[in-house]
């Protein structure tokens, strides 16, 4: 008859073996959250002409097999990705992983990026940096009349290597930015379309491909009509956006493309920056 100590050792060995097997198996898989607005189609075969088995809703978390991933990425609607094998609700099929992101996406009706971050991710740290020198002292508190007044840029570090920061926050509609070393520019772009009022309306696949890859775009003017049938214009151009520190331009800048529209919204501009790190910024341009 086995002694109590021997039974415990055998039990530990079984647990370790099971955990090791599970970990090894789990490494063969990846996961992602769906950010395609209409959900993601699962097909019988890895191509757009294959029969659609079912559709998985926006925001769902799915696991896919890394071993099924094709060697050469493909581009669909300007978004780069691969066909990967998935099993969902006991059915196996293929999805395009370009519309998967590794973090919980915002709700489809979200309108505040900071609320989205605070609701889904743990705050690691918060700090402030002096930004612009403000000459109007009427609305500022000070112990000394000679003291210089600076607007403060907020910088909030979240889990998952996400950083939120503001630019020109002392203005009513300053820029709100999300920067990440975990997400690609394409993944940030897909998340950004949930906050930006006109998404990719009338922007063709080639332009989208340039935006998500960080390629500079010379000025483009794209007319579009809103749901209310009002006519607006989308402007896209490359930009280098400087940081300010203590009232002066710093040696830091965001390099990428800027989208602006005369659409009547609190968020009518979107910066998509590839350098120095993938970054998206929202704001209002008068």
JOWOGI-V228163 format. One record per residue. N is the residue number from 0. RES is the residue in three letters. PHI is phi in whole degrees, -180 to 180 (999 if undefined). NEAR is the number of other ideal C-beta (glycine too) atoms within 12 Angstrom. D_FIRST is the distance of its C-alpha to the first C-alpha in Angstrom with 1 decimal. Layout:
N|RES|PHI|NEAR|D_FIRST ; N|RES|PHI|NEAR|D_FIRST
This chain:
0|UNK|999|5|0.0 ; 1|UNK|-71|10|3.8 ; 2|UNK|-78|9|6.4 ; 3|UNK|-58|10|9.5 ; 4|UNK|-65|10|11.7 ; 5|UNK|-67|12|9.9 ; 6|UNK|-63|13|10.0 ; 7|UNK|-64|13|13.6 ; 8|UNK|-63|14|14.6 ; 9|UNK|-62|15|13.6 ; 10|UNK|-61|15|15.5 ; 11|UNK|-64|14|18.4 ; 12|UNK|-62|14|18.6 ; 13|UNK|-64|14|18.9 ; 14|UNK|-62|14|21.5 ; 15|UNK|-63|14|23.4 ; 16|UNK|-64|14|23.5 ; 17|UNK|-62|14|24.8 ; 18|UNK|-63|14|27.3 ; 19|UNK|-64|14|28.5 ; 20|UNK|-64|14|29.0 ; 21|UNK|-63|14|30.9 ; 22|UNK|-63|13|33.0 ; 23|UNK|-62|12|34.0 ; 24|UNK|-68|15|34.9 ; 25|UNK|-66|15|36.8 ; 26|UNK|-68|14|38.9 ; 27|UNK|-79|19|40.5 ; 28|UNK|-116|22|42.0 ; 29|UNK|-120|26|44.8 ; 30|UNK|-145|26|46.0 ; 31|UNK|-167|35|49.2 ; 32|UNK|-104|32|51.2 ; 33|UNK|-76|35|54.1 ; 34|UNK|-119|42|57.6 ; 35|UNK|-73|34|59.7 ; 36|UNK|-56|23|61.9 ; 37|UNK|-92|15|61.6 ; 38|UNK|84|22|58.0 ; 39|UNK|-117|41|56.7 ; 40|UNK|-76|29|57.0 ; 41|UNK|-104|34|54.2 ; 42|UNK|-114|26|55.6 ; 43|UNK|-65|20|54.4 ; 44|UNK|-127|18|55.5 ; 45|UNK|-79|29|56.2 ; 46|UNK|-161|18|59.9 ; 47|UNK|-71|18|62.3 ; 48|UNK|-92|11|63.6 ; 49|UNK|-75|17|60.2 ; 50|UNK|-65|14|59.5 ; 51|UNK|-82|22|58.2 ; 52|UNK|-80|22|55.0 ; 53|UNK|-166|24|54.8 ; 54|UNK|-122|22|55.7 ; 55|UNK|-102|33|53.4 ; 56|UNK|-69|22|55.0 ; 57|UNK|-53|29|56.2 ; 58|UNK|88|28|53.6 ; 59|UNK|-70|27|50.5 ; 60|UNK|-95|23|47.7 ; 61|UNK|-130|39|46.7 ; 62|UNK|-110|25|44.4 ; 63|UNK|-133|33|45.7 ; 64|UNK|-88|27|44.6 ; 65|UNK|-65|20|45.9 ; 66|UNK|-68|15|45.7 ; 67|UNK|-88|24|48.3 ; 68|UNK|-68|25|50.8 ; 69|UNK|-73|19|54.1 ; 70|UNK|-70|9|55.4 ; 71|UNK|-102|11|58.9 ; 72|UNK|-64|20|59.3 ; 73|UNK|-120|23|61.8 ; 74|UNK|-120|21|64.1 ; 75|UNK|-125|26|64.6 ; 76|UNK|56|27|67.2 ; 77|UNK|85|26|67.3 ; 78|UNK|-101|32|63.6 ; 79|UNK|-92|27|61.6 ; 80|UNK|-177|35|58.1 ; 81|UNK|-134|30|56.0 ; 82|UNK|-83|33|54.7 ; 83|UNK|-132|36|50.9 ; 84|UNK|-84|30|48.4 ; 85|UNK|-131|38|46.9 ; 86|UNK|-126|22|44.7 ; 87|UNK|-140|27|45.8 ; 88|UNK|53|15|45.1 ; 89|UNK|67|9|43.3 ; 90|UNK|-116|19|46.5 ; 91|UNK|-109|23|46.9 ; 92|UNK|-164|32|50.3 ; 93|UNK|-124|36|52.3 ; 94|UNK|-129|46|53.8 ; 95|UNK|-88|38|56.2 ; 96|UNK|-82|41|54.4 ; 97|UNK|-63|32|57.7 ; 98|UNK|-104|38|57.5 ; 99|UNK|-118|38|54.0 ; 100|UNK|-126|41|53.6 ; 101|UNK|-84|26|50.5 ; 102|UNK|-127|30|51.2 ; 103|UNK|-59|27|51.8 ; 104|UNK|-82|37|55.4 ; 105|UNK|-70|34|58.0 ; 106|UNK|-62|21|58.8 ; 107|UNK|-65|21|61.6 ; 108|UNK|-101|14|64.1 ; 109|UNK|-66|28|63.3 ; 110|UNK|-137|19|66.4 ; 111|UNK|-140|20|65.2 ; 112|UNK|-68|39|63.1 ; 113|UNK|-70|27|62.2 ; 114|UNK|-62|17|60.9 ; 115|UNK|-60|28|58.7 ; 116|UNK|-66|35|57.2 ; 117|UNK|-65|19|56.7 ; 118|UNK|-80|17|55.0 ; 119|UNK|-120|23|52.5 ; 120|UNK|-135|27|51.8 ; 121|UNK|-75|14|51.0 ; 122|UNK|-80|21|53.9 ; 123|UNK|-91|17|53.1 ; 124|UNK|-159|15|56.5 ; 125|UNK|-136|20|60.2 ; 126|UNK|-146|17|63.3 ; 127|UNK|-129|17|67.0 ; 128|UNK|-127|23|69.6 ; 129|UNK|-65|25|73.4 ; 130|UNK|-115|32|75.0 ; 131|UNK|-90|29|78.6 ; 132|UNK|-78|21|81.4 ; 133|UNK|-105|23|82.7 ; 134|UNK|-87|14|86.3 ; 135|UNK|-76|12|86.4 ; 136|UNK|-98|16|85.6 ; 137|UNK|-62|9|86.3 ; 138|UNK|-105|11|82.7 ; 139|UNK|-118|19|81.0 ; 140|UNK|-94|10|80.3 ; 141|UNK|-157|14|81.2 ; 142|UNK|-91|8|82.1 ; 143|UNK|-136|10|84.6 ; 144|UNK|-68|10|87.3 ; 145|UNK|-90|8|87.1 ; 146|UNK|-72|14|83.4 ; 147|UNK|-75|18|82.6 ; 148|UNK|-108|25|80.6 ; 149|UNK|-121|25|78.0 ; 150|UNK|-71|28|76.0 ; 151|UNK|-113|26|72.3 ; 152|UNK|-88|31|70.0 ; 153|UNK|-87|28|66.6 ; 154|UNK|-131|28|63.6 ; 155|UNK|-120|27|60.2 ; 156|UNK|-95|23|57.0 ; 157|UNK|-113|30|54.3 ; 158|UNK|-62|19|50.8 ; 159|UNK|65|24|50.5 ; 160|UNK|59|19|53.4 ; 161|UNK|-105|39|56.0 ; 162|UNK|-128|34|59.2 ; 163|UNK|-103|37|61.8 ; 164|UNK|-149|37|65.2 ; 165|UNK|-111|34|68.7 ; 166|UNK|-129|38|72.1 ; 167|UNK|60|29|75.3 ; 168|UNK|-70|29|73.5 ; 169|UNK|-67|25|76.5 ; 170|UNK|-85|19|78.1 ; 171|UNK|-58|11|77.3 ; 172|UNK|-122|21|75.8 ; 173|UNK|-67|27|74.5 ; 174|UNK|-78|39|72.0 ; 175|UNK|-116|39|68.3 ; 176|UNK|-123|40|66.1 ; 177|UNK|-127|47|62.5 ; 178|UNK|-123|39|61.4 ; 179|UNK|-152|33|58.2 ; 180|UNK|-103|18|56.6 ; 181|UNK|-93|21|53.7 ; 182|UNK|-96|32|56.0 ; 183|UNK|-81|31|58.6 ; 184|UNK|-61|37|62.2 ; 185|UNK|-63|37|61.8 ; 186|UNK|-66|34|58.8 ; 187|UNK|-64|43|60.9 ; 188|UNK|-60|44|63.9 ; 189|UNK|-62|43|61.9 ; 190|UNK|-67|45|60.7 ; 191|UNK|-64|41|64.3 ; 192|UNK|-67|39|65.8 ; 193|UNK|-79|34|64.2 ; 194|UNK|-102|37|66.3 ; 195|UNK|-79|38|69.5 ; 196|UNK|-63|31|71.9 ; 197|UNK|-116|31|73.0 ; 198|UNK|49|29|69.9 ; 199|UNK|-107|31|71.1 ; 200|UNK|-53|24|73.9 ; 201|UNK|67|24|76.4 ; 202|UNK|-92|33|74.7 ; 203|UNK|-74|19|74.3 ; 204|UNK|-61|18|71.3 ; 205|UNK|-64|18|72.9 ; 206|UNK|-67|27|73.5 ; 207|UNK|-58|33|69.9 ; 208|UNK|-59|27|68.6 ; 209|UNK|-67|30|70.8 ; 210|UNK|-62|42|69.7 ; 211|UNK|-78|40|65.9 ; 212|UNK|-98|25|66.3 ; 213|UNK|83|28|68.5 ; 214|UNK|-74|22|71.7 ; 215|UNK|-66|22|74.9 ; 216|UNK|-117|30|77.1 ; 217|UNK|-72|14|80.8 ; 218|UNK|-53|17|82.3 ; 219|UNK|-125|24|81.9 ; 220|UNK|-121|19|83.3 ; 221|UNK|-124|26|81.7 ; 222|UNK|-75|19|83.2 ; 223|UNK|-153|25|81.1 ; 224|UNK|-115|17|81.5 ; 225|UNK|-80|22|79.2 ; 226|UNK|-60|12|78.1 ; 227|UNK|-83|9|81.2 ; 228|UNK|66|8|83.3 ; 229|UNK|-88|16|84.5 ; 230|UNK|-92|15|85.1 ; 231|UNK|-135|25|83.3 ; 232|UNK|-133|23|82.9 ; 233|UNK|-97|36|79.8 ; 234|UNK|-113|27|80.6 ; 235|UNK|-129|33|78.2 ; 236|UNK|-157|25|78.9 ; 237|UNK|-71|26|77.2 ; 238|UNK|-154|30|77.0 ; 239|UNK|-122|20|76.1 ; 240|UNK|-102|30|75.3 ; 241|UNK|-82|20|75.6 ; 242|UNK|-81|32|73.7 ; 243|UNK|-117|29|75.8 ; 244|UNK|-139|23|74.9 ; 245|UNK|55|18|77.2 ; 246|UNK|84|18|79.9 ; 247|UNK|-129|16|80.0 ; 248|UNK|-60|16|78.5 ; 249|UNK|-88|19|75.5 ; 250|UNK|-88|10|74.5 ; 251|UNK|-100|24|71.8 ; 252|UNK|-151|21|72.6 ; 253|UNK|-104|32|70.9 ; 254|UNK|-114|25|72.1 ; 255|UNK|174|37|71.9 ; 256|UNK|-122|40|73.6 ; 257|UNK|-127|33|75.0 ; 258|UNK|-112|46|75.5 ; 259|UNK|-138|33|78.0 ; 260|UNK|-140|33|79.6 ; 261|UNK|-86|23|82.3 ; 262|UNK|-56|31|79.9 ; 263|UNK|-79|15|80.3 ; 264|UNK|-153|23|76.8 ; 265|UNK|-62|21|75.4 ; 266|UNK|-123|33|73.5 ; 267|UNK|-113|28|76.0 ; 268|UNK|-140|39|74.9 ; 269|UNK|-142|44|71.8 ; 270|UNK|-99|41|71.3 ; 271|UNK|-123|49|68.9 ; 272|UNK|-113|39|68.4 ; 273|UNK|-95|31|66.6 ; 274|UNK|-129|23|67.4 ; 275|UNK|-78|19|66.1 ; 276|UNK|-138|26|63.1 ; 277|UNK|-55|37|62.7 ; 278|UNK|-146|42|64.5 ; 279|UNK|-124|47|66.0 ; 280|UNK|-131|40|68.6 ; 281|UNK|-114|42|70.2 ; 282|UNK|-174|31|73.4 ; 283|UNK|-125|25|76.8 ; 284|UNK|-110|25|79.9 ; 285|UNK|-75|12|83.2
